[in-house]
Amino acid sequence: MLHSKTHLRSRPVSAGQLRAFEAVARHLNFRAAAEELALTQSAVSRQIQGLEDDVGASLFHRHTRAVELTSAGALLLRAVSPSLDRIDGAVRQIRQSAGRKSVSLTTFASFASMWLIPRLEAFQQAYADIDIRIDASDVAVDLEISDLDLALRYAPASQVPAHAIRLFGEQMTPVASPWLLKSGPPLKKPGDLARFTLIEAGDAHHTHLEWLSWRRWLEAYATSALEPKRWLYFNQANQMVQAALTGQGVVLARLPLVAESLASGDLVEPLKHMRLESPMAYWLVTGQRNVARPEVIAFCDWLQAQAALTKKAFGDA
């Protein structure tokens, strides 16, 4: 009997059991896991029971209305979750290589909506046979364990890999809607800002993004003691710019991100000679497994050409 138990626990566990375990561990709920896996709740319970028998330990504490991981379950989850992600990523890559050409990338949401997406039509016209998938997230993704090809990141040079390609730096500059400036008080010198609503990131003073704050700009060109008519705070750059576009105030904008709005005249830069350099830059990072694919090379070349146009239009901090 002892021999059979040892034999049972040393054999590989089934992939179905591991997927059921990962789903229950993620939801901490058998019913939600069953719905996700398109199985009955009893089928998921049998999968978990079979896995517990195979590993020789309980993986969940089962309570009346909830479940929680045991220490053995937590240990197994740390191994299973990234492994399943890598398997799924590999399968997606195989399917993609067998079908249409595609490039997948991750970047933060504001950069995607304000810089990348307005330019994508030009790439699609030039490369009609290449599909683009954008994963917009403020969480940095490890390209070596994901199915993503590229990352467009916003960071100082010290925080990007050695092989990262610098697209451009940035400068901070006050911008506003032209009709706000026509209908409101004049804005010709820093002190005039006291008569306007100032828009900025709500958490800039509490994070590593202190240099995005109005206080830093005011210290450089006016006085940090200046108090505006009122403050208006948001937690996303695109929200801040949208508020400025609708005339709700003056925003201290990242120049590359408002390039389209300045070019179209939807926003104006009233204090053009008072730009403030930022220590941040925008970077292209490639996943080393996919960097040689022709479609990835084509997209990287196009990105760098677009970045060159941005630098030419606004300079490079």
C-alpha positions, 0 to 999 in steps of 0.5 A: 500500500505504501509503495502504491501511494509513493508511486501515485504521488511521483507521477505527473499531475494532469494539466486539467487538474492544474488549470482547475486548481489555478482558476479556483486559487485565483477566484477563491471560489469553486463556482466562479472557477467552474463558470470560467472553465465551462465545467460543472462545479462538481467536475471542478471539485473532482479535479481538485480532489484528484490533484490533492490525492496526487500531491498528497496534501490539502490545497484549500481550506474549505469553509461554509462560504469561502475557500482559502489556500493552504501553505501547500496550495500557495506553494503550488500556485507560485509554480503553476501560475507563471508556467500556465502563462508561458504555455499559453503564450507559446501556443499563441505564438505558434498559432500566430506564426502559422497564420497572419503576421502580427506584432504585440506590444505593451505600453501605458494607457496615456501613451497609447491613446495620445501618441501611438494610436493617432499614428497607427493608421500610417503603419496600417496603410504601409503594412496592410498584412501585419496585425497590431495588438496593444496591451495598454497597462501601467504595469511593466510586463516581463517580455521574456515570459509573456507573449508580447513582442515589444514594450514602450516604456516611460522611465529614466535611463537607469530603469530600462534594460541596456538594450532599450532604444531611446525614442525621445525625451520630454519637456513639460509645458503649460498648454490650454484651449485657445478659446479659454485664452481668448475668453478669459484673462491674458496668459503672457507671463507666469504670474498670470497663472494665478487667474486660472485653474491649474490641472495636474496629476493628483498623486504627483507630489506623493510619487516618483513623478514629482517633476510632473508637478506645477510646483516644480515648474513654478519654482523654475519660472515664477514662485512656488507660492503662487496660488491659482484660482483653483486646482483640478486633479486627475490620475491619468495624463489623457484625462488631464489633457482632455480637461484642458481641451474642454477649456477647464484650465491650464495643464502642465503637459508632457510635450510629446503627448500633446503633439497632435493637439498642438499641431491641430490647434486644439491646444496652444502653448502660451509660454512657449519659451518656458519649457522645463526638461524632465529626467524621463524618456520614452523607450522601445524595449524588444523581447529578445525571442522575437526581435528577428521576426521581419514584422517586428523589425518593420514595426520597430523601424516605423516607431523610430521614424515616428519618434524622429518626427516628434524630436524634429517638431519639438526638440529632444530634452 
